[in-house]
């Protein structure tokens, strides 16, 4: 038996899902701001929101260009959400994982299903996921209403979609019921730190 300790590891691929208003994106951004992981930049066909930058928040693509890339097999995962397309490019994610960099994917349940089905050995070794749940449906409704930038019809659609997404939380490896942000973040960061210690992540050279 080789008892020499491994000297390197693969990165953790942490898929983070949850309904709008659950706080998942805020958790991911804080973790990346501390240098603990990198936030994978997804492609989308939706219009940029105020303050969003192409290449930093998303790669904003026209639907025709997005679908051409789908046909070319360039996406790690992709899905249509709220009438817009979202996807993650394969090459950027796998390159980072092989370098030992931890990667966060803030994606919906459809995208998470596609990543789980990936047969790539590196992805299987690196993958884990967590679903961020609101403390209650009432609190979720309050959080979404507080944004104040949507029509009543759009708000109702987001609530409907959020409730639909929440039905899938039990298909994830981990679940985090949100509460106070600092407490949520402590648990979220602890999850990533624990995942780094999985034997499957280590590489012998």
Secondary structure, 3 states (H helix, E strand, C coil): CCCCCCCEECCCEEEEECCCCCCHHHHHHHHHHCCCCEECCEEECCCCCCCCCECCCEEECCHHHHHHHHHCCCEEEEEEECCEEEEEEHHHHHHHHHCCCCEEEECCHHHHHHHHCCCCHHHHHHEEEEEEECCCHHHHHHHHHCCCCCCHHHHHHHHHHHHHHHCCHHHCCEEEECCCHHHHHHHHHHHHHHHHCCHHHEECC
